[in-house]
Amino acid sequence: MGELIWFFPKTVEEVKDIITSREGVVPHGGGTGLLRGDIKRYRGLLDLGKLGLSYITEHNGFVEIGAMTTYGDVVRYFKKKDSKSVLYRSLVDSATTPLKNRITVGGSIAYFPPWSDIMGSLFILSAEVFLTGEREGWFKILDYVSNRGLYRKTVILKIRYNKDKDTGYSAHYRAVRTRVDHPAFTITLLVDIKDKRVDDASIYVVGTKDKFKKLTAVEKEIIGKKASEIDTEALNVDNVEFYGKPQFTSEYQKALFEIEVKRKLREVLESVK
């Protein structure tokens, strides 16, 4: 391992120049994922702290969040603005307070650990990431995480989503033994109900063998039906496979997943009956 060089850019152009011209340089935000990577491969760390990327704004129908915004920032913002927001529900219990004040939104997307609490929400919200580097501009987050090779030598500067996407009934489940555990998997759902009928639904599980999955079978079964007429126990839940994890076996996770999808969905539907 050679000397590890720190870079402290003050402009986006500096970021772009460094990330495209040097090998082995990785962005540094909150630093919580730094030691989980192969640090021997790192040749430099690109600190994003001087770029003014810690903010949340709303304009032109979009919510925009800077890459250096922490989970704690998001929780505090939506606690005041909209505590029913799917992002608030997903992050309010996501970690201890010290960690929530370090973990950044941009880092969580770039790193995307299998225990992520935020990614299900961002998928549901059809979020986009703004990148600089070898590719620049707004890109769909689902495309970003599914085609990582296309986004090599890029840095996430901000994310955005259409505010109208976050207007339904939401819920979030963390498969943990204790509050401070990393979840073995998470389930996030957002259901749009009009006149007591399910108008739309989006449900994601994160932490599967395939990293994440959209539960299209469940969504199709409930869309168009009255909330009071849906028997959640009779739903055919999508087939999802899990790796064994330190806290739970794969078989236990699969059983727990099927139970909790139905339970969370039932909680949402019963709130509007």
Secondary structure by P-SEA (a helix, b strand, c coil): ccbbbbbbbccaaaaaaaaacccccccccccccccccccccccbbbbccccccccccccccbbbbcccccaaaaaaaaaacccccaaaaaccccccaaaaacccaaaaaaacccccccaaaaaaabbbbbbcccccccccaaaaaacccccccccccccccccccccccbbbbbbcccccccccccccbbbbbccccccbbbbbbcccccccccaaaaaaacccccccccccccccccbbbbcccccccaaaaaaaaaaaaaaaaaaaaaacc
